[in-house]
Amino acid sequence: MIEKNIHFYSEGLKLRGTLYYPENIDEKGTSPAIIANSGYQGFNEFYPRMFAKKMTEAGYICLGFDYRGFADSEGEKGTVLIEQQVEDINNAVTFLQFQEEVDHNRIGLIGWGMGAANVILVTENNENVAAVASLNGFYNGERWLKSIHSYKEWIQILETVKADRIQRVVEGESQLVDPFIHYPLDPATKDYVEKELSSVYGFGYKTRLQFTESIINLNAERSVQEIESTPLFIGHGEENILHPYEEALALYDSACSPKTLFTIKGKHNDFMYSDHPEFNLLCKHLVTFFERAFEHEDSRIRKENM
């Protein structure tokens, strides 16, 4: 895999990223491209790069980047809003369309964790996305938060969000808190995070409470109903406690476009190692999905040009 450090601007903020190229890339032609997007508290250096390594082996150009406010990308540290990350991904798609080596008609998205909903929201309004894969995500923020908290905790969350909204109006900023105050990790995920992610540069910075309100307002199930023709791949761990498997089923039932549901034999990220058989199997299915989706896009374009 060949790596090239890049940057692009998202709403005036310089975002840092990497273009990943196959070793045998045809310098005279164009190749399909995939943007691999991380989840909450995720970075290009980890999951996007991990997916890029596998996808470049299959001949795809990949782009991974750090959302605004993370690592060395510009933006206020601690401000994590789903709507802003959606803007960042949209601008990443535009950036790819200016790369001469990229086939602009064959651009796909991969979204992991919270990024799984992000890529649905992007695809709803971005006609330049030819295929989208959502992995181990949650798709209705209010329902998901309720599912992992007791009723008493949920009422307290609503009260906290209301108080923080008042603080933003009166004092001008949202309160900084522990990043997992309302996003509690199950034991298996917490163990993985402490072993694999806690040492990543920039990980674990405090997050503003406005993030919780952003989650409550998330409804990717509604958005997916507006995606009529873009192929959709949904992958989800059958034993995922952090984001229950029911989230994937609900998204699949809501989707109108050509759709694939792939059940991962694992939890949230216990299989997320580059040499893990289940991760390799997931990537194999992703390669097949994107190949078929891009072939369909090629056929559609040929018919339109006839």
Secondary structure, DSSP 8 states (H G I E B T S, - for coil): -EEEEEEEEETTEEEEEEEEE-TT--TTS-EEEEEEE--TT--TTTHHHHHHHHHHHTT-EEEEE--TTSTTS-S-TT---HHHHHHHHHHHHHHHTT-TTEEEEEEEEEEETHHHHHHHHHHHH-TT--EEEEES--SBHHHHHHHTS-HHHHHHHHHHHHHHHHHHHHHSS--EE-TTSSS---HHHHHHIIIIITTSTTTT--EETHHHHHHHT-BHHHHHTT--SS-EEEEEETT-SSS-HHHHHHHHHH--SSEEEEEESSSSSTT-STT-HHHHHHHHHHHHHHHHHHHHHHHHHHHHH-
